[in-house]
Amino acid sequence: MVLDTPGHSSVISWLRYIDDILLIWQGSASHLESFLCHLNNNIFNIKLTWKYSHTTVEVLDLQIFKLNDGSVSTDIFRKTTATNSLLHFTSSHPPKLKSSIPIGQFLRARRICSDDTAFHAQARDLRHRFKNRGYSRALYTNRSTLLSKSSCKKKTRAYVTPRFIAKFNSNWTEINQIFKKHWSVLLSDKDLQQQLTPYPSITWRRSRTLGDLLCQSHYVAPKKNLFATDSKGPPWGCFSCGKCSACRYILRTKEFTNAKGDEMFKIVHHITCDTEVVVYHASCPCGYIYVGMTTRSLKIRIQEHVRDIKNAITCSEPHLLKLIARHFFDIHGCNPKGLSVRGIDHVYMGIRGGNLKQKLLQKETRWIVTLDTLSPNGLNETISFKSFFLRMAGFTCMESSFDHMFTSQQNLPNASTTPQINSRRKQYYSTYKVREAIQSYKHEIINDLPHRTFEE
């Protein structure tokens, strides 16, 4: 997305950690704001907020300063709303963990602060915060040697120390004392004496906290498969639910072909009559294919098609009928028995959300092009690419051009009468994947793209 945005060549450095980004920009402030506005125009429901400066910037817990001589200085950054959230010394945590927290915090300050003046100021603030949280002994650590390497060597043992590992709880001290009190009973055994250490080694595993119980991760473990024990989930393909009137028109299959029947495609979703937000493939007895989409369940859309076909026999103006109903009226005598429908694609935006309708329209357009179902090869009479232009690159299509749709191959304008697209607008066509959507279609359509009018 960044590489497809105009102005990305001015980005000198792009560093990201989860949802925080540090960006070094070489250019004017107006071009930077235009670049960031372009990034906000996306279909992923991602919105960026930014703050930029020529002299200082804050990212994560780091504050970066640009000095007059061109060098860079760093300091610890804390928000004005930050509170003293250090672990209280009376908390039921292992003593070694609590004694290591001040060392880790002072070590972090020593590494971040680039000069001693800033470090001493942060060290005084840390000491005051630790004192308010009940710490005393750990505050007398020699902070001047925090970054120096320790000269002590690790002790090597000739025996393997057995460890007792369990989840930590508030009775840790009592359990530790019980082990030490009765450890001599195990040491009295001649065989165990050769394997055990003079004192027990106890290690505690982190137990679930209140935060773990209340705040779940975005990842959801897959449910147990109800269809096959050796599979990780429901099988891919299109299936009927067996409970509705639309099941007789559902074609139970795992693959489908294009309009010519010379290329096979696999369904990579589990789609049933009740599946919502799908792209479907409808065919008639004579082999013509129609590609459509629906945001409702597939069975409701099938029932609508069947109702339109049955009611077409009483229609006095056949040209006003919908595409499938008109075809069955002209060729098959308004008999819906030959209608076969299968779901071929499914849209799911995930937990972040986004423009679901736009994504569905893009998939429908791609399948119309890929399966070559545009008239006269199929039943689709029109194809629209406007879903690829929504909220893209900060441009807005004018209504007169935005409502224009690509018609069938026979109605496309000739190359001689079509205004030539200038180089800038042609660049935005290829940049935002419009050409990707039609690259498998006839070469004449690519060359004869109708003119589009944009306004900034």
ChimeraX attribute file (.defattr): number of C-alpha atoms within 10 A of each C-alpha:
attribute: neighborCount
match mode: 1-to-1
recipient: residues
	/A:1	9
	/A:2	14
	/A:3	10
	/A:4	15
	/A:5	18
	/A:6	16
	/A:7	16
	/A:8	13
	/A:9	12
	/A:10	15
	/A:11	16
	/A:12	11
	/A:13	10
	/A:14	11
	/A:15	9
	/A:16	10
	/A:17	9
	/A:18	5
	/A:19	7
	/A:20	13
	/A:21	14
	/A:22	16
	/A:23	13
	/A:24	13
	/A:25	17
	/A:26	13
	/A:27	13
	/A:28	9
	/A:29	13
	/A:30	8
	/A:31	15
	/A:32	18
	/A:33	13
	/A:34	15
	/A:35	20
	/A:36	17
	/A:37	17
	/A:38	21
	/A:39	20
	/A:40	19
	/A:41	18
	/A:42	18
	/A:43	17
	/A:44	15
	/A:45	12
	/A:46	12
	/A:47	11
	/A:48	12
	/A:49	8
	/A:50	9
	/A:51	6
	/A:52	15
	/A:53	10
	/A:54	8
	/A:55	11
	/A:56	14
	/A:57	16
	/A:58	19
	/A:59	14
	/A:60	14
	/A:61	11
	/A:62	15
	/A:63	17
	/A:64	19
	/A:65	18
	/A:66	15
	/A:67	11
	/A:68	8
	/A:69	6
	/A:70	8
	/A:71	8
	/A:72	13
	/A:73	16
	/A:74	19
	/A:75	21
	/A:76	21
	/A:77	15
	/A:78	13
	/A:79	9
	/A:80	6
	/A:81	5
	/A:82	7
	/A:83	9
	/A:84	11
	/A:85	9
	/A:86	14
	/A:87	14
	/A:88	16
	/A:89	17
	/A:90	11
	/A:91	10
	/A:92	14
	/A:93	16
	/A:94	15
	/A:95	12
	/A:96	8
	/A:97	9
	/A:98	18
	/A:99	16
	/A:100	11
	/A:101	15
	/A:102	21
	/A:103	18
	/A:104	12
	/A:105	14
	/A:106	22
	/A:107	17
	/A:108	14
	/A:109	21
	/A:110	24
	/A:111	16
	/A:112	20
	/A:113	21
	/A:114	16
	/A:115	13
	/A:116	10
	/A:117	10
	/A:118	17
	/A:119	19
	/A:120	15
	/A:121	12
	/A:122	18
	/A:123	18
	/A:124	10
	/A:125	11
	/A:126	19
	/A:127	18
	/A:128	13
	/A:129	16
	/A:130	21
	/A:131	15
	/A:132	14
	/A:133	16
	/A:134	12
	/A:135	19
	/A:136	13
	/A:137	10
	/A:138	16
	/A:139	17
	/A:140	10
	/A:141	12
	/A:142	10
	/A:143	14
	/A:144	10
	/A:145	11
	/A:146	17
	/A:147	11
	/A:148	7
	/A:149	7
	/A:150	8
	/A:151	6
	/A:152	6
	/A:153	6
	/A:154	6
	/A:155	6
	/A:156	6
	/A:157	7
	/A:158	6
	/A:159	10
	/A:160	9
	/A:161	14
	/A:162	12
	/A:163	12
	/A:164	11
	/A:165	11
	/A:166	13
	/A:167	11
	/A:168	16
	/A:169	15
	/A:170	11
	/A:171	9
	/A:172	16
	/A:173	12
	/A:174	9
	/A:175	13
	/A:176	13
	/A:177	11
	/A:178	10
	/A:179	15
	/A:180	13
	/A:181	11
	/A:182	11
	/A:183	16
	/A:184	14
	/A:185	8
	/A:186	12
	/A:187	17
	/A:188	10
	/A:189	10
	/A:190	9
	/A:191	10
	/A:192	11
	/A:193	13
	/A:194	10
	/A:195	13
	/A:196	18
	/A:197	15
	/A:198	12
	/A:199	13
	/A:200	17
	/A:201	15
	/A:202	14
	/A:203	13
	/A:204	14
	/A:205	10
	/A:206	11
	/A:207	11
	/A:208	10
	/A:209	8
	/A:210	8
	/A:211	8
	/A:212	10
	/A:213	8
	/A:214	8
	/A:215	8
	/A:216	9
	/A:217	7
	/A:218	9
	/A:219	7
	/A:220	7
	/A:221	6
	/A:222	8
	/A:223	9
	/A:224	12
	/A:225	13
	/A:226	11
	/A:227	11
	/A:228	11
	/A:229	9
	/A:230	7
	/A:231	11
	/A:232	13
	/A:233	15
	/A:234	15
	/A:235	18
	/A:236	15
	/A:237	22
	/A:238	26
	/A:239	20
	/A:240	20
	/A:241	16
	/A:242	12
	/A:243	8
	/A:244	13
	/A:245	14
	/A:246	20
	/A:247	19
	/A:248	14
	/A:249	20
	/A:250	24
	/A:251	19
	/A:252	18
	/A:253	16
	/A:254	20
	/A:255	15
	/A:256	18
	/A:257	14
	/A:258	21
	/A:259	21
	/A:260	14
	/A:261	10
	/A:262	7
	/A:263	11
	/A:264	10
	/A:265	12
	/A:266	14
	/A:267	19
	/A:268	15
	/A:269	17
	/A:270	18
	/A:271	27
	/A:272	22
	/A:273	24
	/A:274	15
	/A:275	18
	/A:276	19
	/A:277	21
	/A:278	25
	/A:279	23
	/A:280	23
	/A:281	24
	/A:282	22
	/A:283	20
	/A:284	20
	/A:285	14
	/A:286	9
	/A:287	13
	/A:288	20
	/A:289	28
	/A:290	25
	/A:291	25
	/A:292	20
	/A:293	23
	/A:294	18
	/A:295	16
	/A:296	13
	/A:297	15
	/A:298	25
	/A:299	23
	/A:300	17
	/A:301	18
	/A:302	23
	/A:303	16
	/A:304	12
	/A:305	19
	/A:306	21
	/A:307	13
	/A:308	22
	/A:309	25
	/A:310	17
	/A:311	14
	/A:312	23
	/A:313	16
	/A:314	9
	/A:315	13
	/A:316	9
	/A:317	8
	/A:318	15
	/A:319	9
	/A:320	11
	/A:321	17
	/A:322	13
	/A:323	17
	/A:324	22
	/A:325	25
	/A:326	21
	/A:327	18
	/A:328	22
	/A:329	22
	/A:330	11
	/A:331	12
	/A:332	17
	/A:333	14
	/A:334	20
	/A:335	16
	/A:336	21
	/A:337	12
	/A:338	13
	/A:339	20
	/A:340	18
	/A:341	25
	/A:342	30
	/A:343	31
	/A:344	25
	/A:345	23
	/A:346	20
	/A:347	16
	/A:348	13
	/A:349	13
	/A:350	9
	/A:351	8
	/A:352	9
	/A:353	12
	/A:354	16
	/A:355	13
	/A:356	15
	/A:357	15
	/A:358	16
	/A:359	18
	/A:360	23
	/A:361	20
	/A:362	18
	/A:363	21
	/A:364	22
	/A:365	23
	/A:366	21
	/A:367	22
	/A:368	26
	/A:369	20
	/A:370	18
	/A:371	25
	/A:372	23
	/A:373	25
	/A:374	22
	/A:375	17
	/A:376	13
	/A:377	19
	/A:378	20
	/A:379	22
	/A:380	21
	/A:381	16
	/A:382	15
	/A:383	18
	/A:384	16
	/A:385	18
	/A:386	19
	/A:387	18
	/A:388	19
	/A:389	19
	/A:390	18
	/A:391	15
	/A:392	20
	/A:393	22
	/A:394	17
	/A:395	15
	/A:396	15
	/A:397	18
	/A:398	12
	/A:399	9
	/A:400	9
	/A:401	14
	/A:402	18
	/A:403	11
	/A:404	14
	/A:405	13
	/A:406	18
	/A:407	16
	/A:408	17
	/A:409	16
	/A:410	9
	/A:411	8
	/A:412	15
	/A:413	15
	/A:414	15
	/A:415	14
	/A:416	8
	/A:417	9
	/A:418	14
	/A:419	13
	/A:420	15
	/A:421	15
	/A:422	9
	/A:423	9
	/A:424	8
	/A:425	14
	/A:426	12
	/A:427	11
	/A:428	18
	/A:429	17
	/A:430	13
	/A:431	18
	/A:432	17
	/A:433	14
	/A:434	19
	/A:435	13
	/A:436	13
	/A:437	20
	/A:438	19
	/A:439	15
	/A:440	14
	/A:441	17
	/A:442	12
	/A:443	10
	/A:444	12
	/A:445	18
	/A:446	14
	/A:447	12
	/A:448	17
	/A:449	17
	/A:450	21
	/A:451	13
	/A:452	17
	/A:453	14
	/A:454	12
	/A:455	8
	/A:456	7
